[in-house]
């Protein structure tokens, strides 16, 4: 589909409701257990005045996703991709019995925050007994570690890394289409999540937890020894997906071998960069090879300027699609310690929010599952190309669907504005369910994706929790790699970006709304 950049949708900037709007009283005290359809009980003005109570309601209901056989398998500690919902009631139906290292990363990041004592993480995990949240997280992480160990014993050719997996049995197994294949990007997300968890447990001072931390550190350290063999192809090249000659043979076996699948390389400046930093900071690659990693990536770190209907220019980092999903790396590493990066990524949220406001799009774009076909009870595929074409390298995009998690990067910079966008999307019909927010909605209001997943929920939750960059920073300093991370980040971004345009532009608030188009709310999540 072509993007909906139609002249008839453009509006003058004088009509935009901006984040600088005055505050309003946030009304009476809210209940500890909000109703399922709580978003309808809030106004945008109340959220802007003080987003904390609204965020508490959000965390309470998003936490309903964190259940055995919905979000994860309690028998092995492993995530599921998600679970589909009954079109009428919203009750869980078919779970997605598969997962990947990226979903594992979100779960482990959440647990790291719980162990670190975050009251927001406790609100999500154990709202009625928040003091138990750290122990709940630790229990799952103990179980998960044993599953990882069994997986590596059965499939040592993966070098400790994870492919897409079937996780519904006690023992995880490679998914049918990931036999003898393993991705770098998702594993980069997983590595830094584990690093954050180790940082959190080390800081507790509790001997039993420190022992668990040492065990997870051993998993991380093993990956340090295998990463280059599995993924590094020389001359700065990192395989996006590596093929494995035989997944049941050890990495060092004489008949074992690895190669890049096709021409795909992990050379993006987005979430794939997490793996590049891991290779640079923690492997035994020679200094010349480490320097080559960054030279190989430079062609894709580009500056772009957003302009629309008299708004701009706003300097941003060019996206692939400019999907919110692409910014995952800032949830895990302390990128914002580099002031240039922090300011540049705030500019991205100026462009993201104002693009939708100017065009009256009733939400934000991100790569997400498409709508449910009620007749077949199936999801109509996955939409990767969803963002802002004018500041992306990929111009042909699909703009019929918006998703609440598209707001997570905005929440990270300004929770008031980000939550206002999240609120605007979930007030549409069927966009809240017994497990929190619903995956996505068509902008015409005719369909939703009756589905709940880690990506579309816990990215938002982790943004509210501030990511895990502070936990990673603390351990980086202990391990003596923090200064190198900052130096490399400053060097690479300073090569491309100098003075930034558009820093005086306010973040924009939503203007459009998803229309009522004949859908009914889920019967288990009615308006109160």
C-alpha positions in Angstrom: 0.0 0.0 0.0 1.1 3.5 -0.7 1.5 5.8 2.4 -1.4 8.1 3.2 0.5 11.3 2.5 -2.5 13.0 0.9 -2.7 16.8 0.5 -6.3 16.7 1.8 -5.0 15.4 5.2 -2.6 18.2 5.7 -3.5 20.9 8.3 -1.9 24.1 9.4 0.4 24.0 12.4 -1.7 26.6 14.1 -4.4 23.9 14.6 -2.1 21.4 16.3 -2.6 20.5 20.0 0.9 20.5 21.3 2.5 19.1 24.4 2.9 22.5 25.8 -0.8 22.6 26.6 -1.7 23.8 30.1 -2.2 21.3 32.9 -5.6 20.4 34.4 -6.6 18.8 37.7 -6.4 15.1 37.5 -9.7 14.5 39.4 -10.5 12.1 42.2 -8.2 9.4 43.6 -8.2 6.3 41.4 -8.9 2.8 42.6 -6.1 0.3 43.2 -7.8 -2.2 40.9 -9.0 -0.2 37.8 -11.6 -1.7 35.5 -10.5 -3.5 32.4 -11.7 -0.7 30.1 -10.0 1.9 32.3 -8.8 4.1 29.4 -12.4 5.3 28.8 -12.5 6.7 32.3 -9.5 9.1 31.5 -9.3 12.3 29.5 -6.3 13.4 27.7 -6.2 16.5 29.9 -6.0 14.3 33.1 -3.1 12.3 31.6 -1.2 15.4 30.7 -1.7 16.9 34.1 -0.1 13.9 35.9 0.5 10.7 34.0 1.5 8.6 37.0 -1.9 7.3 38.0 -2.8 6.5 34.4 0.6 4.6 34.1 -0.3 2.7 37.2 -3.6 1.6 35.6 -1.7 0.6 32.4 0.8 -1.5 34.3 -1.9 -3.2 36.3 -3.7 -4.4 33.2 -0.7 -5.0 31.0 0.5 -7.3 33.8 -2.5 -9.6 33.2 -0.6 -10.7 30.1 2.1 -12.1 32.3 0.4 -15.5 32.9 1.4 -19.1 32.4 0.2 -20.3 29.0 -0.4 -16.7 27.8 2.9 -15.0 27.9 5.2 -17.8 29.0 5.6 -21.4 29.9 6.0 -21.8 33.6 7.4 -25.3 33.2 10.5 -24.1 31.4 10.5 -20.3 32.0 10.4 -19.6 28.3 8.4 -17.0 26.6 5.7 -17.5 24.0 5.4 -15.0 21.1 1.8 -14.3 22.4 -1.7 -15.5 22.4 -4.8 -15.0 20.2 -8.1 -13.8 21.6 -11.7 -14.9 21.0 -13.2 -12.3 18.7 -16.3 -11.8 20.8 -15.2 -12.3 24.4 -11.5 -11.5 24.4 -10.7 -14.8 26.2 -7.4 -16.4 25.3 -7.7 -19.0 22.6 -4.7 -20.2 20.5 -1.2 -19.4 21.9 1.7 -18.9 19.6 3.9 -21.8 20.8 7.1 -20.3 19.5 9.4 -17.6 20.6 12.7 -15.9 19.9 15.6 -14.3 21.7 14.0 -10.9 21.3 10.9 -12.0 23.4 13.3 -13.5 25.9 15.1 -10.2 26.1 11.9 -8.3 27.0 11.1 -10.8 29.7 14.6 -10.7 31.2 14.7 -6.9 31.1 11.4 -6.8 33.0 12.8 -9.2 35.6 16.0 -7.2 36.0 13.9 -4.2 36.9 11.9 -6.2 39.4 15.0 -7.5 41.1 16.4 -4.0 41.2 13.3 -3.0 43.2 11.2 -1.1 40.7 7.7 -0.4 42.1 6.5 -0.2 38.5 7.8 -3.6 37.7 6.1 -4.9 40.8 2.8 -3.3 39.8 3.1 -5.2 36.5 4.2 -8.6 38.0 2.4 -8.7 41.4 0.1 -5.8 42.0 -1.6 -7.4 45.0 1.7 -8.5 46.7 4.4 -6.2 45.2 7.0 -7.3 47.6 7.0 -10.8 46.0 7.9 -9.5 42.5 11.6 -9.9 42.9 11.2 -13.5 44.0 8.8 -14.3 41.2 11.3 -13.0 38.7 14.2 -14.9 40.2 12.2 -18.2 40.2 11.5 -17.9 36.5 15.1 -17.0 35.8 16.3 -20.1 37.6 14.0 -22.3 35.6 14.9 -20.5 32.4 18.7 -21.0 32.9 18.2 -24.8 33.2 16.2 -24.7 29.9 19.0 -22.7 28.2 21.6 -25.2 29.5 19.6 -28.2 28.2 19.1 -26.5 24.8 22.9 -25.9 24.5 23.6 -29.5 25.5 21.2 -30.8 22.8 22.1 -28.3 20.1 25.7 -27.1 20.9 26.1 -25.9 17.3 24.2 -22.7 18.2 27.1 -21.7 20.4 24.8 -20.7 23.3 22.7 -18.5 21.1 19.0 -19.0 20.4 17.1 -19.5 17.1 13.4 -19.0 16.8 12.1 -21.9 18.9 9.2 -24.0 19.9 8.8 -23.4 23.6 5.6 -25.3 24.5 7.3 -28.5 25.7 9.6 -28.7 28.7 12.6 -28.7 26.3 12.9 -25.9 23.8 13.7 -27.0 20.2 14.5 -25.1 17.1 11.4 -24.0 15.1 10.9 -26.1 11.9 12.2 -23.2 9.8 15.2 -22.4 12.0 16.9 -25.7 12.0 20.6 -25.0 11.5 20.0 -21.3 11.4 20.5 -18.5 14.0 19.9 -14.7 13.9 22.3 -12.2 15.3 19.9 -9.3 15.9 17.6 -11.0 18.4 20.6 -12.5 20.2 22.1 -9.0 20.6 18.9 -8.0 22.4 19.1 -11.1 24.6 22.8 -10.7 25.5 22.3 -7.2 26.9 19.1 -8.1 28.8 21.1 -10.9 30.6 23.9 -8.4 31.3 21.3 -6.1 32.9 19.9 -8.9 35.0 23.3 -9.9 36.2 23.9 -6.3 37.2 20.7 -6.2 39.1 21.3 -9.4 41.1 24.9 -8.5 41.8 23.7 -5.3 43.5 21.3 -7.0 45.9 24.1 -8.4 48.1 22.1 -11.6 48.7 24.4 -14.6 48.4 21.8 -16.8 46.7 21.1 -14.2 44.1 24.8 -13.4 43.5 25.2 -17.1 42.9 22.4 -17.0 40.3 24.2 -13.9 38.8 27.4 -15.9 38.5 25.6 -18.7 36.6 24.0 -16.2 34.2 27.4 -14.5 33.8 28.8 -17.9 32.8 26.2 -18.1 30.1 27.1 -14.6 28.9 30.8 -15.4 29.0 30.3 -18.5 26.9 28.7 -16.4 24.2 31.7 -14.2 24.3 33.9 -17.2 23.2 31.6 -18.3 20.4 30.1 -15.1 18.9 32.9 -14.4 16.4 33.0 -18.0 15.2 29.2 -18.2 14.7 28.6 -14.7 13.2 31.7 -12.8 12.2 32.6 -13.2 8.5 35.7 -11.0 8.4 36.3 -7.6 6.9 33.8 -6.0 9.3 31.0 -8.2 8.2 28.5 -9.7 10.6 26.0 -12.3 9.4 22.4 -11.3 9.9 21.6 -15.0 9.9 24.3 -17.6 10.2 23.8 -21.1 8.8 25.2 -24.0 10.8 26.6 -27.1 9.2 25.2 -29.3 11.9 23.4 -27.9 15.0 24.1 -31.0 17.1 27.9 -30.7 16.7 29.9 -28.5 19.1 31.2 -25.1 17.8 34.8 -26.5 17.8 34.1 -29.8 16.1 36.2 -30.3 13.0 33.2 -31.0 10.9 31.3 -27.9 12.1 31.1 -24.8 10.0 29.3 -21.4 9.8 28.4 -19.0 6.9 26.2 -16.0 6.3 22.9 -16.9 4.9 22.7 -15.2 1.5 23.9 -11.6 1.3 22.2 -10.4 4.5 24.6 -8.6 6.9 23.9 -7.1 10.3 25.1 -3.6 9.4 22.2 -1.4 10.5 22.5 1.5 13.0 19.2 0.4 14.7 18.6 -2.5 17.1 21.1 -4.7 15.2 23.8 -2.5 16.7 23.4 -4.2 20.1 25.2 -7.2 18.7 28.0 -5.0 17.2 28.7 -3.5 20.6 28.8 -6.9 22.1 31.4 -8.1 19.5 33.4 -4.9 20.0 33.4 -4.8 23.8 33.5 -8.4 24.8 35.0 -10.7 22.2 38.6 -11.5 21.5 38.5 -10.1 17.9 41.7 -8.2 17.1 41.6 -4.4 17.3 41.7 -4.1 13.5 38.7 -6.4 13.2 36.8 -4.4 15.8 37.5 -1.2 14.0 36.3 -2.8 10.7 32.9 -3.5 12.3 32.1 0.2 12.5 33.5 1.1 9.1 31.2 -1.6 7.6 28.2 0.1 9.2 28.8 3.7 8.4 27.1 3.8 5.0 23.7 3.3 6.8 24.0 5.8 9.6 22.5 8.8 7.7 21.0 12.1 8.5 17.5 13.0 7.3 15.2 16.0 7.7 11.5 15.8 8.4 9.3 18.4 6.8 5.5 18.5 6.5 3.0 21.2 6.0 5.3 24.0 7.2 6.7 21.9 10.1 10.4 21.4 10.1 13.1 20.9 9.2 13.7 18.4 12.1 17.0 16.6 11.9 16.7 12.8 12.6 18.6 9.6 12.0 17.2 8.1 8.8 15.2 5.0 9.6 14.7 1.8 7.6 11.0 2.3 7.8 11.2 4.7 10.8 9.2 2.1 12.8 9.2 2.5 16.5 10.6 -1.1 16.7 13.9 0.1 15.2 14.8 2.1 18.4 15.0 -1.0 20.6 18.7 -0.4 21.3 18.0 2.6 23.5 16.0 0.5 25.9 19.1 -1.6 26.7 22.3 0.5 26.4 23.0 3.9 27.9 23.0 5.7 24.6 21.5 8.8 26.1 24.6 9.4 28.1 25.9 10.8 24.8 24.0 14.1 24.7 24.0 14.3 20.9 22.2 10.9 20.7 19.7 11.9 23.3 18.8 15.1 21.5 18.7 13.3 18.1 16.3 10.7 19.4 14.1 13.3 21.0 13.9 14.8 17.5 12.7 11.5 16.2 9.7 11.7 18.6 9.0 15.3 17.4 8.9 13.9 13.8 6.9 10.7 14.8 4.2 12.5 16.8 3.8 15.5 14.6 3.7 13.4 11.4 0.6 11.6 12.8 -0.9 14.8 14.2 -0.5 16.8 10.9 -1.9 13.9 8.9 -4.7 13.3 11.4 -3.6 9.7 11.7 -5.3 8.3 14.9 -2.2 6.7 16.2 1.5 5.8 15.6 3.1 3.4 13.2 5.4 0.4 14.0 6.0 -3.0 12.6 3.2 -5.1 14.0 0.7 -8.0 13.4 -2.1 -7.2 11.0 -5.8 -7.5 11.8 -7.7 -10.7 12.6 -10.0 -12.2 10.0 -13.0 -13.0 12.1 -14.3 -15.6 9.7 -11.1 -17.7 9.9 -9.9 -16.6 13.3 -6.4 -16.0 11.8 -4.0 -13.1 11.8 -3.7 -11.5 8.3 0.1 -11.6 8.3 2.8 -9.3 9.8 3.3 -5.6 8.7 7.0 -4.8 8.7 6.9 -1.6 6.5 5.2 0.8 8.8 6.8 4.2 9.7 7.4 7.5 8.0 8.6 7.2 4.4 10.0 10.7 4.0 12.7 10.0 6.6 13.2 6.3 5.9 15.3 4.5 3.3 12.3 2.2 2.4 9.5 4.3 0.8 6.8 1.8 0.0 4.9 1.4 3.3 1.5 0.2 4.7 -0.4 2.8 6.7 -3.7 1.2 7.4 -2.9 0.0 10.9 -1.6 1.7 14.1 -0.4 0.1 17.3 -0.2 1.3 20.9 3.4 0.2 21.2 4.3 2.7 18.6 4.2 5.2 21.5 7.0 3.6 23.5 9.9 5.8 22.3 7.8 8.9 22.9 7.0 7.6 26.5 10.8 7.3 27.1 11.3 11.0 26.3 8.0 12.4 27.6 5.6 10.1 29.4 2.8 12.7 29.3 2.8 12.9 25.5 3.6 9.2 24.9 0.8 8.1 27.2 -1.6 10.5 25.5 -0.9 8.7 22.2 -1.2 5.3 23.8 -4.5 6.4 25.4 -5.9 7.7 22.1 -5.3 4.3 20.4 -6.7 2.0 23.2 -9.9 4.0 23.5 -11.0 2.5 20.1 -13.4 -0.5 20.1 -11.8 -3.8 21.1 -8.4 -2.1 21.9 -8.5 -3.3 25.5 -9.0 -6.9 26.6 -8.6 -9.1 29.7 -4.8 -9.1 29.2 -4.3 -5.3 28.7 -4.0 -3.5 25.3 -4.8 -5.2 22.0 -2.1 -5.6 19.4 -3.2 -3.2 16.7 -6.2 -1.5 15.0 -7.1 -0.4 11.5 -7.2 3.3 11.2 -10.8 3.0 9.8 -11.9 1.2 13.0 -13.2 -1.8 11.1 -10.8 -4.5 12.5 -8.2 -5.1 15.2 -5.6 -7.8 15.7 -7.2 -9.9 18.5 -3.8 -10.8 19.8 -1.5 -10.0 22.7 2.3 -10.2 22.3 5.5 -9.3 24.1 6.6 -6.9 21.4 3.4 -4.9 21.4 3.1 -4.7 25.2 6.4 -5.0 27.1 8.2 -2.4 25.0 5.8 0.1 26.3 6.1 -1.3 29.9 9.9 -1.1 29.6 9.8 2.5 28.4 7.7 3.3 31.5 10.3 1.6 33.6 13.1 3.6 31.9 14.7 0.7 30.1 17.7 -1.0 31.6 20.4 1.4 30.5 21.3 2.4 34.0 21.8 -1.3 35.1 24.0 -1.8 32.0 25.9 1.4 32.7 26.7 0.3 36.2 28.1 -3.1 35.1 29.9 -1.6 32.1 31.8 0.6 34.6 32.6 -2.4 36.8 33.8 -4.3 33.7 35.8 -1.4 32.4 34.0 -1.0 29.1 31.8 2.0 29.7 34.3 4.6 28.4 34.8 2.6 25.2 31.1 2.4 24.6 30.7 6.1 25.0 33.7 6.9 22.9 32.6 4.7 20.0 29.1 6.1 20.2 30.3 9.7 20.2 32.7 9.0 17.4 30.2 7.3 15.1 27.3 9.8 15.6 29.6 12.9 15.5 30.8 11.8 12.1 27.2 12.3 10.7 25.5 14.8 13.0 26.5 18.3 14.0 24.0 21.0 14.7 20.5 19.6 14.9 17.5 21.4 13.4 14.1 21.5 14.9 14.9 21.2 18.6 12.5 24.0 19.3 9.5 22.0 18.0 7.2 20.7 20.6 6.1 17.1 20.6 2.6 16.9 19.1 -0.5 15.5 20.7 -3.0 13.3 18.8 -5.7 15.0 16.7 -7.5 12.2 15.0 -9.4 9.3 16.6 -10.1 5.8 15.4 -13.8 5.9 14.4 -16.5 3.6 15.6 -17.2 1.4 12.6 -19.5 -1.4 13.9 -17.2 -3.3 16.3 -18.2 -4.1 19.8 -15.8 -4.2 22.7 -14.8 -7.6 24.0 -17.5 -8.9 26.3 -15.0 -9.7 29.1 -13.7 -6.1 28.9 -16.8 -3.9 28.8 -17.0 -0.1 29.4 -17.8 0.6 33.0 
